[in-house]
């Protein structure tokens, strides 16, 4: 688990980077159990998203674990938007948003308060500054 700390005018923030890989699920639980808010990263790539949101997928598992561990605030980062067809496809983003919203609503999240952010970590889009894409 990696930690970064900073403060804003209103908040003291500690970012806990908990790994998403199945081999590190105990670390993910440790990090999540200390969180007030979670950022769930889902891959937009064809096949990648579908694997994560499938019945035994990690996207589902991590969202459920976060909610079960008391994390009621959620942000969903839709990563690899540069890899969609066409790149930065609004239709693909909306499809992912709809499917993830449907699932997280079933487990108890208030989807009206969940932010979905299209990102490309490779290109830095919407990572630190708003992207025009």
Secondary structure, 3 states (H helix, E strand, C coil): CEEEEEECCCCEEEEEECCCCHHHHHHHHHHHCCCCEEEEEEECCCCHHHHHHCCCCHHHHHHHHHHHCCCCEEEEEEECHHHCCCCCCHHHHHHHHHHHHHHHHHHCCCHHHCEEEECECCCCECCCCCCCC
